Amino acid sequence: MAGLGPNPASGNLLLATDSYKVTHHLQYPPGTETVYSYFESRGGKFKETVFFGLQYVIKRWLLGQVVTREKIEEASAVYDAHLGPNLFNYDGWMYILEKHGGRLPIRIKAVPEGTSVPYKNVLFTAENTDPKCFWLTNFVESLLVQVWYPMTVCTNSRAQKEIIAKYLDETADNFDGLPYKLHDFGFRGSTSVESAAIGDAAHLVNFQGTDTIAGLICARDYYGCKMAGFSIPAAEHSTITSWTRDGEVAAYRNMLERFPNGLVACVSDSYNIWDACGKIWGEELKSMVEDRGKRGAGPLVVRPDSGDPPTVVVKVLDILGSKFGTLTNSKGYKLLPPYIRVIQGDGISYETLEGILANMKKNQWSADNLSFGSGGGLLQRLDRDTQKCAYKCSYAIINGKGVNIYKEPVTDPGKTSKKGRMTLELDEEGHYVTKTEGRGDPSKDLLVTVFENGQLLREYTLEEIRERAELPIVRERRAKN
């Protein structure tokens, strides 16, 4: 990825796999010509999965000539030392180099990115296009399965968007602020710059607020979006506490003076959040805050950052409301004046959002008063089993004969895999259904050939992915307006 540093696998596809796959070309039955595999969410935390991130993997690793003599020699040396001599498929990779110009003879068909599909449905399939490269389909499994991460982040982010949209629908006049209601604070908690970039790009399918700059570069370079997200000037504890406790008022005044126009956020819990809201913002600096409203300069955003979020948020709103007054919207819920808002960036996750917003509603506060920032709960507290992602072989051609392949472990029926070639279709009621064992109708197949023989055949922009992933309730609101 441009600007994000070297890759530990040195950009060598042949080293970007699991060790045991290096020997699998020796393990298939004699006469194997085709290996066909599929990827799905077998279940999980969320009943629907938003598919996203395959295009990144393809562009990053599979596009064009990815096999060279130098890479083959490098891989051969590594695997001879790592696994033992003569186990690496040197001749197979040389064949790809000489016969295919180093381009992978693989076909990948996938559901369009941004599609929300109920779990237990096929999301993409892969198969070799050259019978001598039957072993390649599952060699690339390790890379392709890494789509679990952006896909799961995107799903998690969208699920949180559903909660926020629900409370806006109940307590606010419109959805205008929804794209900025969940801000990505997750860069520092990510395991690498690349994972932060991929995860944030996935979040930006659903929202437009982020502090993770790497995600903007990912969205630009891999999804054609010049600027996918936005942020504002904001304080951290060091920029406030460096003024010392006696200088807290001066620190806050400095924020208003340094950023006189546009939104500005100020963390306000360094010492006493209640005094900060009531005595500093609400009294000593009140005229400066109100002046932002008179000038149309953009709101001050007060940020509490500790304590029990449902309790703290409502108390902060109550104090600010008592000092600056409130408005009542058309649904009967309270709003702070438009020049002051609140952001809660501590302890935010799918599990905690509902409690905060429910307590606000209970106390007659509109969800429009509050935005959220999330780090670990957005990008980190998930894994491949969150949506039970798996890539399995379901069909092969051996000695000219098609064979349906599956696993059915007696110790875990939940890991039973699908059989045969498959399609993803819509049934008569418009529900997604996976047709297996070659029984599907190719003309109704929603899986699109996105990659074949080294070429990207279908490229998606972030704009169209966002539109595809949009919540039905948002689409309904647009239609009414």
PyMOL commands that set and color helices and strands:
alter all, ss='L'
color gray80, all
select helices_A, chain A and resi 13-15+19-26+54-62+69-82+90-100+131-133+136-139+141-171+178-180+187-189+193-203+213-223+237-241+245-258+273-284+286-295+309-324+350-362+367-369+376-379+413-415+442-444+462-469+472-480
alter helices_A, ss='H'
color red, helices_A
select strands_A, chain A and resi 32-41+48-50+106-110+116-118+122-128+182-184+264-267+300-303+327-328+334-335+340-344+370-374+389-398+401-404+423-426+432-435+448-452+455-456
alter strands_A, ss='S'
color yellow, strands_A
deselect
rebuild
show_as cartoon
